[in-house]
């Protein structure tokens, strides 16, 4: 009988072998039980997470829909407000241009009033008088300058308000553009699904973006933009109403003053014409009186010459009678008559000379006064000519000239992107 050689190595006993078999079986059963439990838990987790994911996705879609609705509502509110601002800017621009036309129209009345004042300064002598016409013209100039100042203030105020409206419009446009971009982003997010090809994992997607705000701040920002724009529109409407009322009131004031000035002109012209007619009548009568006085002076001269000759005759007779001889040189009645005649002639000549001197002095005064009246008449005619030139200049004034309205070409307002009339929303419609 042959002997086999034992294989080198550790030999286990039967009990060890049995123990190992039991251990393997027990381990297998344990691992299967653990695996089964894991599988059950995994299935439960799968079911729960699937449901939770579906619910979360549904809730997210609902929240996105609600958010889209909120943003759309504010977008519509901003759009309506922006349209109101656009309309108000157009209306304010038109009112401002009408006021500018009114201001430009006051240039002619001011020029005419200044021209009238300058023309009337050309009067001379006693015709250069501070009359009611000059007073009314100065009032007219002061009123026109005040009107120009008031209109310019309204124009400046309207320009400032246009700048405010433009700024409010810019804020609305920027906010509206943000709303449109937000709608695009949220609507794109709402359209994404797990099968969308553009989905992917991102780095730290749950981070809080820099500059993010709370929903309350978001609402307050849009509310502030809308309220600010509405307040600017209300202020602009008040400015337009004030400008319209001011233009009407100033027009009435100018028309009233123009009527008062024209009335003063007509009244003054009438008085000057009366004075001219009176002076012409006085000149005519003075000329007639001068003619008669000159005739009387010639008569006085002739009569004085006659009386002088008579005096010479009486003197000669008296002188000749002194040559009578002897007792014939007596103071007879002839002598007494000649002496009385000489005395009477001397008194007559003296009286004639006095009247002649008075007549010549009166004639000189009449001639001097006639010259003064002629000069004054010339100045009156010159003053009337200046008044007529002033009236002709005032004929250039057209009542309510500055209220004429002309069509205004309006350039559509644009935002920073170059769009106008809210065309930035066209892509959603």
C-alpha positions in Angstrom: 0.0 0.0 0.0 1.4 3.2 -1.1 1.5 6.4 1.1 0.4 9.7 -0.5 2.3 12.8 0.5 0.1 15.5 2.2 -0.3 18.9 0.5 1.5 21.6 2.3 -0.8 24.2 4.0 -3.2 24.6 6.8 -5.9 22.0 7.1 -9.2 22.9 8.8 -11.3 20.7 10.7 -14.8 19.6 9.7 -16.2 21.7 12.4 -14.4 24.7 11.0 -15.7 23.9 7.6 -19.2 23.7 8.8 -18.8 26.8 10.8 -17.6 28.6 7.7 -20.5 27.4 5.7 -22.9 28.6 8.2 -21.2 31.9 8.4 -21.3 32.4 4.6 -25.0 31.5 4.6 -25.7 33.9 7.5 -23.7 36.6 5.9 -25.5 36.1 2.6 -28.9 36.2 4.2 -27.9 39.4 6.1 -26.5 41.1 3.1 -29.6 40.2 1.1 -31.8 41.5 3.9 -29.8 44.7 4.1 -29.9 45.0 0.3 -33.7 44.4 0.4 -34.1 47.1 3.0 -31.9 49.4 0.9 -33.9 48.6 -2.1 -37.2 49.3 -0.3 -35.9 52.5 1.1 -34.5 53.4 -2.3 -37.8 52.8 -3.9 -39.5 54.8 -1.2 -37.0 57.6 -1.7 -37.4 57.4 -5.4 -41.2 57.6 -5.2 -41.0 60.4 -2.6 -38.4 62.4 -4.4 -40.1 61.9 -7.7 -43.3 63.2 -6.2 -41.5 66.0 -4.5 -39.6 67.0 -7.6 -42.9 67.0 -9.6 -44.5 69.1 -6.9 -41.6 71.4 -6.7 -41.4 71.8 -10.4 -45.1 72.4 -10.5 -44.8 75.0 -7.7 -41.9 76.6 -9.4 -43.9 76.8 -12.7 -46.9 78.3 -10.7 -44.6 80.8 -9.0 -43.1 81.7 -12.4 -46.5 82.1 -13.9 -47.6 84.4 -11.0 -44.3 86.3 -11.2 -44.8 86.7 -15.0 -48.3 88.0 -14.3 -47.1 90.5 -11.8 -44.3 91.7 -14.1 -46.8 91.9 -17.0 -49.1 94.0 -14.8 -46.4 96.4 -13.9 -45.2 96.4 -17.5 -48.7 97.4 -18.6 -48.9 100.1 -15.9 -45.5 101.5 -16.9 -46.5 101.4 -20.6 -49.8 103.4 -19.9 -47.9 105.8 -17.8 -45.2 106.3 -20.4 -47.9 107.0 -23.0 -49.4 109.6 -20.8 -46.0 111.2 -20.3 -45.5 111.2 -24.1 -48.9 112.9 -24.7 -48.2 115.4 -22.0 -44.8 116.2 -23.4 -46.4 116.8 -26.8 -49.1 119.1 -25.3 -46.6 121.0 -23.1 -44.2 121.4 -26.1 -47.1 122.8 -28.2 -48.1 125.2 -25.3 -44.5 126.3 -24.9 -44.2 127.0 -28.6 -47.5 129.0 -28.6 -46.1 131.0 -25.7 -42.8 131.5 -27.6 -44.9 132.8 -30.6 -46.8 135.1 -28.2 -43.4 136.4 -26.9 -42.1 136.9 -30.4 -45.4 138.7 -31.4 -44.8 141.4 -28.7 -41.7 142.6 -30.5 -43.8 144.5 -33.1 -45.9 146.4 -30.5 -42.8 147.3 -28.5 -41.1 148.5 -31.6 -44.1 150.5 -32.6 -44.5 152.1 -29.2 -40.9 153.0 -29.1 -41.1 154.4 -32.6 -44.1 156.6 -31.6 -42.3 157.9 -28.5 -39.2 158.7 -30.7 -41.4 160.4 -33.3 -43.2 162.5 -30.8 -39.9 163.6 -29.3 -39.5 165.5 -32.6 -42.1 168.0 -31.6 -40.8 171.6 -30.9 -41.7 174.5 -28.7 -44.8 174.3 -26.7 -45.9 171.3 -28.8 -43.4 169.2 -26.9 -45.8 168.6 -24.0 -46.1 165.7 -21.6 -49.6 164.8 -22.7 -51.8 161.7 -22.0 -50.6 160.2 -25.3 -47.0 160.1 -24.0 -48.3 158.7 -20.6 -50.3 156.0 -22.4 -47.3 155.1 -24.7 -45.0 154.8 -21.7 -47.6 152.6 -19.9 -47.8 150.5 -23.1 -44.0 150.0 -23.2 -43.9 149.1 -19.5 -46.8 146.7 -20.0 -45.2 145.0 -23.1 -41.9 144.6 -21.2 -43.8 143.1 -18.3 -45.6 140.8 -20.6 -42.4 139.7 -22.2 -40.9 139.0 -18.8 -43.9 137.0 -17.7 -44.0 135.0 -20.9 -40.3 134.3 -20.7 -40.7 133.0 -17.1 -43.5 130.7 -18.3 -41.3 129.5 -21.2 -38.4 128.8 -18.8 -40.7 127.0 -16.4 -42.1 124.9 -19.2 -38.6 124.0 -20.4 -37.6 122.9 -16.9 -40.8 120.8 -16.7 -40.0 119.2 -20.1 -36.7 118.2 -18.7 -38.4 116.7 -15.7 -40.8 114.8 -17.9 -38.0 113.6 -20.1 -36.2 112.3 -17.1 -39.3 110.6 -15.8 -39.9 109.2 -19.3 -36.3 107.9 -19.3 -36.8 106.2 -16.0 -40.1 104.6 -17.2 -38.4 103.4 -20.3 -35.5 101.9 -18.5 -37.9 100.2 -16.0 -40.1 99.0 -18.8 -37.1 97.6 -20.7 -36.1 95.7 -17.5 -39.6 94.4 -17.2 -39.6 93.2 -20.8 -36.2 91.5 -20.3 -37.4 89.9 -17.1 -40.5 88.6 -18.9 -38.4 87.1 -21.6 -36.1 85.4 -19.0 -39.0 84.1 -16.9 -41.0 83.0 -19.9 -38.0 81.1 -21.2 -37.5 79.6 -17.7 -41.2 78.6 -17.7 -40.8 76.9 -21.1 -37.8 74.8 -20.0 -38.3 71.1 -19.2 -36.0 68.2 -18.3 -35.8 67.3 -21.9 -34.7 70.8 -23.0 -31.3 70.6 -24.7 -30.1 73.9 -23.2 -30.2 72.8 -19.6 -27.0 72.0 -17.7 -25.4 72.0 -14.3 -24.1 75.4 -13.2 -21.5 76.5 -10.6 -23.1 77.7 -7.4 -26.5 78.4 -8.9 -28.0 79.1 -5.5 -25.8 82.1 -4.8 -27.4 85.5 -4.1 -26.7 87.8 -7.1 -24.9 91.0 -6.5 -27.4 93.9 -6.4 -30.5 91.8 -5.8 -33.3 93.4 -3.9 -36.4 92.2 -2.1 -39.8 92.0 -3.7 -41.0 94.9 -1.6 -38.2 97.1 -2.9 -39.0 95.9 -6.4 -42.6 97.0 -6.1 -41.6 100.3 -4.4 -39.2 101.1 -7.2 -41.8 100.7 -10.0 -44.4 102.5 -7.8 -42.0 105.4 -7.4 -41.4 105.7 -11.1 -45.1 105.7 -11.8 -46.0 108.1 -9.1 -43.1 110.4 -10.1 -44.2 110.4 -13.7 -47.9 111.0 -12.7 -46.9 113.9 -10.5 -44.8 115.4 -13.3 -47.8 115.1 -15.6 -50.0 116.8 -13.1 -47.5 119.6 -12.7 -47.2 119.9 -16.5 -51.0 120.1 -16.9 -51.1 122.9 -14.3 -48.3 124.7 -16.1 -50.1 124.4 -19.4 -53.3 125.8 -17.8 -51.4 128.7 -16.3 -49.7 129.5 -19.6 -53.1 129.5 -21.4 -54.7 131.7 -18.8 -51.7 134.0 -18.7 -51.7 134.4 -22.5 -55.4 135.2 -22.5 -55.0 137.7 -19.6 -52.0 139.3 -21.1 -53.7 139.6 -24.5 -56.7 141.3 -22.8 -54.3 143.7 -21.0 -52.4 144.5 -24.2 -55.7 145.1 -26.1 -57.0 147.3 -23.4 -53.9 149.3 -23.2 -53.7 149.5 -27.0 -57.3 150.9 -27.1 -56.5 153.4 -24.4 -53.4 154.6 -26.3 -55.3 154.8 -29.6 -58.1 156.8 -27.9 -55.5 159.2 -26.4 -54.0 159.6 -29.8 -57.4 160.4 -31.4 -58.3 162.8 -28.6 -54.9 164.5 -28.8 -55.1 164.8 -32.5 -58.6 166.3 -32.3 -57.4 168.9 -29.7 -54.4 169.7 -31.9 -56.6 170.1 -35.0 -58.9 172.4 -32.9 -55.9 174.4 -31.8 -54.6 174.6 -35.4 -58.0 175.8 -36.7 -58.2 178.4 -33.9 -54.7 179.6 -34.6 -55.4 179.8 -38.4 -58.5 181.9 -37.6 -56.5 184.1 -35.3 -53.8 184.5 -38.0 -56.4 185.4 -40.5 -58.0 188.0 -38.3 -54.6 189.3 -37.2 -53.5 189.7 -40.9 -56.8 191.6 -41.5 -56.1 193.8 -38.5 -52.5 194.4 -39.6 -53.8 195.4 -43.1 -56.3 197.9 -41.6 -53.8 199.2 -39.1 -51.3 199.8 -41.8 -54.0 201.6 -43.8 -54.8 203.8 -40.7 -51.1 204.5 -40.2 -50.8 205.7 -43.7 -53.9 207.9 -43.1 -52.4 209.2 -39.9 -49.2 210.0 -41.7 -51.1 211.8 -44.5 -53.2 213.6 -42.0 -50.1 214.5 -40.0 -48.5 215.9 -43.1 -51.6 217.9 -43.9 -51.8 219.3 -40.3 -48.1 220.1 -40.5 -48.6 222.1 -43.7 -51.5 223.9 -42.0 -49.2 224.7 -39.1 -46.6 225.9 -41.5 -49.2 228.2 -43.1 -50.3 229.6 -39.7 -46.7 230.0 -38.6 -45.9 231.8 -41.9 -48.9 234.1 -41.5 -48.1 235.0 -38.0 -44.4 235.6 -38.9 -45.4 237.7 -41.9 -47.8 239.8 -39.8 -45.1 240.7 -37.4 -43.7 242.9 -40.2 -46.7 245.2 -40.1 -45.5 248.9 -39.6 -46.3 251.2 -36.8 -49.7 251.2 -35.2 -50.9 248.5 -37.6 -48.9 246.0 -35.6 -51.9 245.3 -33.4 -53.2 242.2 -31.7 -56.4 242.0 -33.7 -58.8 239.1 -34.0 -56.7 237.7 -36.9 -53.7 237.6 -34.5 -55.8 236.0 -31.8 -57.3 233.6 -34.4 -53.9 232.6 -35.8 -52.5 232.0 -32.3 -55.5 229.9 -31.4 -55.2 228.0 -34.7 -51.5 227.4 -34.1 -52.2 226.1 -30.6 -54.9 223.9 -31.9 -52.8 222.6 -34.8 -49.9 221.8 -32.4 -52.2 219.9 -30.1 -53.7 218.1 -33.1 -50.2 217.2 -34.4 -49.2 216.1 -31.0 -52.2 213.9 -30.7 -51.7 212.5 -34.2 -48.1 211.8 -33.5 -49.1 210.0 -30.3 -51.7 207.9 -32.1 -49.3 207.3 -34.9 -46.7 206.1 -32.4 -49.3 203.9 -30.7 -50.4 202.5 -34.0 -46.9 201.8 -35.1 -46.1 200.1 -31.8 -49.4 198.1 -32.0 -48.5 197.2 -35.6 -45.1 196.0 -34.5 -46.6 193.9 -31.7 -49.2 192.5 -34.2 -46.4 191.6 -36.6 -44.3 190.0 -33.9 -47.3 188.0 -32.6 -48.2 187.1 -36.2 -44.7 185.7 -36.6 -45.0 183.8 -33.4 -48.4 182.4 -34.3 -47.1 181.5 -37.8 -44.2 179.7 -36.2 -46.5 178.0 -33.7 -48.8 177.0 -36.5 -45.9 175.5 -38.3 -45.0 173.5 -35.2 -48.6 172.5 -34.8 -48.8 171.3 -38.4 -45.5 169.5 -37.8 -46.8 167.9 -34.5 -50.0 166.8 -36.4 -47.8 165.3 -39.1 -45.8 163.4 -36.4 -49.1 162.3 -34.8 -50.3 161.0 -38.2 -47.0 159.2 -38.7 -47.4 157.7 -35.2 -50.9 156.5 -36.1 -49.7 155.1 -39.4 -47.0 153.2 -37.4 -49.7 151.9 -35.0 -51.7 150.6 -38.0 -49.1 147.8 -38.1 -50.5 146.5 -34.8 -52.9 143.6 -35.4 -55.3 142.7 -32.5 -54.4 139.4 -30.8 -51.5 138.9 -33.2 -49.6 136.7 -30.8 -52.5 134.3 -30.3 -52.3 132.9 -33.9 -51.5 129.2 -33.7 -49.5 127.4 -36.3 -49.1 123.6 -36.7 -46.3 122.2 -34.6 -44.1 119.5 -36.0 -43.4 117.0 -33.1 -40.4 114.8 -33.1 -41.3 111.4 -31.5 -39.5 110.9 -28.2 -37.0 108.0 -28.1 -35.5 106.1 -25.3 -31.9 105.1 -24.8 -32.4 102.1 -27.2 -33.6 104.3 -30.0 -37.2 103.0 -29.9 -40.2 105.1 -29.6 -43.9 104.7 -28.8 -43.0 101.7 -26.6 -42.1 99.5 -29.6 -39.8 97.7 -27.3 -42.7 95.4 -26.4 -43.4 94.4 -30.0 -41.5 91.2 -29.6 -44.0 89.9 -27.0 -47.1 90.7 -29.1 
